[in-house]
Amino acid sequence: MTKGFFKAGHLPTLFAAFLYFDLSFMTWVLLGPLGVAISRDLGLTPAEKGLMVAVPVLAGAILRVILGVLVDRYRPKRVGIVAQILVIAGLGVAWALGISSYQGTLLLGVVLGLAGASFAVALPLASSWYPPEHQGTALGLAGAGNSGTVLAALFAPGLAVLFGWQNVIGLATLPLLATLALFILLAKDSPLAPARKRFADYMRLLRIGDAWCFMFFYAVTFGGFVGLASSLTIYFNDAYGLSAVAAGYCTATVVFAGSLVRPLGGAVADRVGGVRALTALYAVAAMAFATIATGPGSIWLAMPVFLIGMLALGMGNGAVFQLVPQRFPREMGIMTGLVGMTGGFGGFYLASSLGYARQITGSYGPGFMVFAGLAAIALVGIAGVGRRWRGTWVALYNAARV
């Protein structure tokens, strides 16, 4: 990070975007760390556990598109405030009424999905303040709010033991209220934000091949990150017999590694180019999850491989968003929504498929192996488009490093 970066943008807004993203992501994946306690009380099957933790991811994916449209029309700060109020109200109602059925957890998952849609608010809010040469670093810092998933894994299982998992849902509203107050105080919409777009402008993006490339690339990196953040507490409990609290600590360690390096991924992409960075990261991710699919015999063997895989995914998240604003600088609101949506779909696939794989085959291996295959396809894809992008972006889009 250079002095030029600190002078280029608006640091209070960058911090507000990070904090809003962080606590929203903590809320988004809450059902995963609580999954062991919930499944015990409600008697859920492996497939039901997988779908329970996947529904918030799917809801967040869909709602990101809606928030992306609203951000382009009404500016990020206003949309973020309204979304946060709705999430707090939804959690309060769920806690007050109580959840006594599997269907109730799925309804709560939809509410949590709105917290996951915060991605479509935080990234455009931060991005609009920074020039192309600092986009990777700025969006990496804002996107490090992924670390909120660490807070959920670290604290939710223990709080569930002390107070019951139902009360953890109510307790989650307290940090969200504090975050909302700081967001209102610190965040500021950039005066350089793009003009409002028509619906036809959004549909036009779906006719551009590069948009679909970014959507797939992020489905692998972010989908893997959030799918694992949602599922690993259940996985470690089931596969290695860890207690809910110990499984939460292991999950927090893995997720923290992935979230910590997202800014590093953006900064590395700023320096060497996003294409080169993603080429290496997809290769590492594919090998890591193919290894996990073989079923390491102990948690001590599995943890280093999960850490390597999550580091690759976390850095990949930052690298993808070093490229997006260079190609689509005037459509960041809707592109953030579209790319974030497919990232959520990737997470939904991974979280749900792990549960179904366990129920159908008795092993989580097939779910991890298919995901490793998707990372390999992404590796081939980024190699295929990279040369064309390098040859055209600098001239056409005033890109920095590709």
N, C-alpha and C positions, 0 to 999 in steps of 0.2 A: 504494500500500500504506500503510495507516494504522497507528497505534500499537495500535488495537483489534484489528487482524488478528494482530499479534505476541503479544498477550495472550490471544487467543481459543483457540488450539490448542496443538499440541505440535510445536515446530520440529524436534527431532531425528528424529521420525517422518516429518515432511514431507520432510526431507533424505534419509532412508533410502529413502522411497518413490520419490523422484526418481532417486536413484543406482541403485536396483534396476531401475527402468524404463529408465534410460539405457543401462546395459550390456547389459540383455536385448535392447533394440531394436538395439543394435550387432550382437549375435549373430544376431538374427532375419533381417536383410537381408544377411547376409554373402555369400550366393551372388551377389547382384547385382554388387557391386564386383569379385568374383572371376570374374564371368561371361565376360569377354573371354578370360582365361587358360584357364578350364575349357573353353569352347567350342572354343578352338584345339586343346587337347590331345585332346579327345574327338570333334572333328569334328561339332559340333551344328548343326542347321538353325535358321533364325530361330524357327520354331514351338517347337522343343525348348528353345531358350534362353528363350523367353517362359514356357513351362510350368515350366522349372527354377526360375526366380526367383519364380514364382507359387505353387508348392507350399508353401513355408514360410508364405506369407500365408494360404492356405486352411487349412492345418493349425492355424495360430495362431487363426484364426477359430473353428474347431470346438472347439479345446481351451479357449478362453476361456469358453465356456458351462460346461464341466466344472469349470474352476477357480472360476467364479462360484458354482456350487452348493457347492463345497467351502469357499469363503470364508465363505459364510453359515453353514455347519455347524461349521467348525473354526477360524475366525478367520483374518484375512489373514496374520499373521506366520508361523504354522506352515505354511500352505499355500505361502507364498513360499519358505521355506527348503527344503522338500522339492522344489519345482519347480526351484529353482536347482541343487540337487545332481544331479537327473536330467539337466539340460542339460549340466552339466560332465562327467558320466560319459559321456553320448552323444557329445560332441565328442571326448573322450579315446579312446573306442573307435574312432570314425571315423578319427582320425589314426593310431592304432596299426595298424589293419588296412589303411588306404589305400582310395582310391576310384578305380576303374579303368573305370567304365561310367556311362552316362547314368542307368541305374536306381539306381546307387549314390548319385548326386546327389539323386535324388528321395527316397530313404530318409533321407539327411542332412537334406533339407528338412523332413521330418516332425519330426525332433529339434529343428531350429531353430524350428519352429512352437510348441513348448512355451515357448521364450523369448519369442515374440510374445504368448503368453497371459498374460504378466506384467501386462498392462493390467488384468486382472480381479483382481489382487492389489493393485497399487500405488494405484489410485484409491479403492477402498473403504477401504484403510488410512488414506489421507490424509483422505478425505471425512468419516469418522466423528468426527473431532476438531473440525470447524468448523461454526458455525451457518449458516443460510441466506444471510445477507447477505455471507458471505465464501466461499461455495462456489466461485464462479467463479474467484476469485484462487487459492484453495488447490488446486483441481483443475487450474488452468492451470499452476501451478508444478510440481505432481507430474507432470502430463502433458507438461511440457517435456522429460521423458526421451525424447521423440521425437528429441531431438538426438543420441541414440546412433547413429542412422542416419548422421549426419555423420561420426562416428568411423570407421565402416566404409568409407564412400566415400573418406575422406581418407587412411587408412592402408593398407587392405587391398590395393589395386592395387600400391603401392610395395613392400610386404612380399612380395607374390607374386613380384615381379621379383627381389628379393634372395634369398628363401628357398624359393620354390616355393609354389603355392597350397595344396598339401596341408599344408605345415607351418604355414600361416596358421591352419588349423583348430585345430591343437594350441596355437598361441600364444594363441588367443582364450580358452583356459581360465584363463590367468593373471590378467587383470583380473576375470574372473568370480569367481575364488576370493577375491580381495581384497574385492570387493563383498559377497560372501556373509558374510565376517567382519564387515564394518561393519554390514550389515543385522541380523545377530544381535545386535550390540552396541547399536545405536541405536533400532531400531524397537520400538514398543510399541502393542499393541492398545488401542483406546479403551474405557473402561468404559461408554460410552454406545452401544456397538454394538447393533444390533437383535437381537432374539431369533431363534433358528433357525426357518426356515420349512419347511413340508411341501412335497413335490413338487407337490401340488395348488395351492399358493400360487404356484409358479412358472408353472404352466400357466395360472393365472388371468390373469397379466400378458399372456399372448399373446391374450387376448380383449379387451384394452383398446386402442382405436384409437390413443391417444397413444403407447403403447409402440412400435407399428409406425411411427408418424411419426418418432420419434427414431431408430429403426433405419435408416430410409431416409436421413434427413438425415445421419447419421454415415457411412453407406456412401459418400456423395458426398465429404464433407470428409476423413475419415480414409482412406477407400479411395483417393482421389486422392493423398493425401500418401504413403502407404506404397507404393502402386503405382508412383509415380514414383521414390521412393527406391530401390526394387528394380530398376527398369528403365533409369534414365537413363544409367548408365555404358555399358551396351550400346548404347543409342540414340545417344548422342553419338559413340561409336566407329564405329557403322555409318553414321549419317546425315551426319556431318561429318568422318569420317576422323581423329578424335583418337586419340592413343595411349591405352592403358588408364589410365595414370597421369594424363594430362591430362583424360581423360573423368571420372575419379574426382574430380579437383579441381573440375571444373564441377558435377558432381553434388553434392559436398559444399557448394558455395556455395548452390545452390538449396535443398537440404534444410535447411541451417542457417537460412536465412531463414524457412522454414516452421515449424521447431521453435522458433526464438527468439520468435516472436510468439504462440505458443499462450497463454502467461500473459496477454499483452496482450489477446487475444481474450476471455478470461474476465473480465479487469478491465473492458474496455469493455462487455461484456454486463452486468456488475454495475451499471454506471453508467446505461446507456441501455436495457437490457433485451435479452435474448437474441434475441427475434424481430426487433427492429429491426436488430441487428447482423448476423444471418444473412441478412436480406433484401438488405443491401448486399453482403455477401461472396459470396453465390451469384451475384449479377449480375456481379460482377467475374470470378469463376472461369469462368463460362460464356463471357464474351467472350474471356478469355485463351486458353482451350483451343480455342475455335473459330479463333482466330488461329494457334495452333500447328498446327492441322490443315491449314492452307494451305501449310505447309512453308516457313518462313523460309529465305532463301537462304544464310545463314551463321550460324555460332555466335554472332557478335556481335549479330545481329538476334534470334536465338532466346532468348538468355540473359535479356534484360530481360523478355520476355513470360513465360518460365518463372518468373522471380522474382516477378512480379506475381501470377500464378496460384497459386504456392505460398504467398505471403503470405496470400492470401484463404483458402486451404484450412487453413493453420495457425491463423489466427485463428478460423476456423469451428469447428475442433476444440474450442477453448476455449469458444466461445459455446454449442455444443451441450451441453457438460457444465456450463454455468452453469444450464441449464434442467432437466436430468434430475433432480438431487437435490431440486429444488423440487417437482416433480410426484410423485416416487417416493422420498421421504426414508427410508422404512423398508425399501425393497427395493433399495438401491443395489448390493448384491453381485450379485444376479442380473441387475439391469438393466445393470450394467456389463458383465457377460458377454454378454447379449443384444445390446446396442448395439455392443459391441466385436466381437462375432461378425460382424454385418452390415457393420461397417467393414472387417473383414478380407475379407469376400466382395467388397466393392467394390474393394479392392486386388487381389484375385485376378483379378477381371474385367479391370481395366485392364492389369495386367502380362501376363496371358496373351493378351488380345486384341490388344495391340500387336504381339506376335510373330506371331500368326496373320495379322493385317492385312498385315504386311510380307511374309510368305511368299505370301499369296494374291494381293494386289494390287500388290506391289512398293513399297508406301508405308505409312508409319505413320499417315497422315492419317485414314483412316476410324476407327481406334481412338480417336484424340483427338476426332474430331467427335462420336462417340456419347457420349463422356464429357461433352463440353460440353453435349449435349442433356440428360443426366441432371442436370447442374447447373441448367439452365433449368427442368426439372421441379421440382427442389427449391425453386427460387425461387417458382414458382407455389404449391407446397405450403405453404411457410412463410407466405406472404401469406394463404392460405386459412384456416389454423388460428390465425393470430396473434390475430385479434380475439376469437375464442372463448376462447382461453387467457387473454388479458388480463382478460376479463370474469368469469372463474370462479376462477382460481388463487389470487388473493389471499384470497378468502373461504374457499375449500375447503381449501387446502394451506398457508396462512400464507406464501405466496411473497413474495419480496423484490421484484425487478423482472423483469417478463416482457416 
